[in-house]
């Protein structure tokens, strides 16, 4: 089994945290945007139809 150095360990940790934060932020944004974009999308579909 390969032993990772401190740097490798922390780089991996940082990468994992980054992914977690991005996922959390994108979910927050989706919730916030869903309220705003519903009315915008409805307007757009009504105009194109």
C-alpha positions as CSV (number, residue, x, y, z in Angstrom):
1,X,0.0,0.0,0.0
2,X,1.3,3.4,-1.0
3,X,1.8,5.9,1.8
4,X,0.8,9.4,0.7
5,X,2.8,12.5,1.7
6,X,1.3,15.3,3.7
7,X,1.1,17.4,0.6
8,X,-0.7,14.7,-1.4
9,X,-3.1,14.1,1.5
10,X,-4.0,17.8,1.8
11,X,-4.3,18.3,-1.9
12,X,-6.8,15.4,-2.1
13,X,-8.7,16.8,0.9
14,X,-8.8,20.3,-0.7
15,X,-10.1,18.8,-4.0
16,X,-12.9,16.9,-2.1
17,X,-13.9,19.9,-0.2
18,X,-14.0,22.0,-3.3
19,X,-16.4,19.5,-4.9
20,X,-18.6,19.4,-1.8
21,X,-18.8,23.2,-1.7
22,X,-19.6,23.5,-5.4
23,X,-22.4,20.9,-5.1
24,X,-23.8,22.7,-2.2
25,X,-23.6,26.1,-3.8
26,X,-25.1,24.9,-7.1
27,X,-28.1,23.3,-5.2
28,X,-28.6,26.6,-3.4
29,X,-28.5,28.5,-6.6
30,X,-30.9,26.1,-8.3
31,X,-33.4,26.6,-5.5
32,X,-33.0,30.4,-5.7
33,X,-33.1,30.5,-9.4
34,X,-36.1,28.1,-9.8
35,X,-38.4,30.8,-8.3
36,X,-37.1,33.5,-10.6
37,X,-36.7,31.5,-13.8
38,X,-40.2,30.0,-13.6
39,X,-41.9,33.3,-14.4
40,X,-39.2,34.1,-17.0
41,X,-39.6,30.8,-18.7
42,X,-43.3,31.1,-18.8
43,X,-43.1,34.5,-20.4
44,X,-40.6,33.2,-23.0
45,X,-42.8,30.2,-23.9
46,X,-45.9,32.3,-24.1
47,X,-44.2,34.8,-26.5
48,X,-42.7,32.1,-28.7
49,X,-46.1,30.2,-28.9
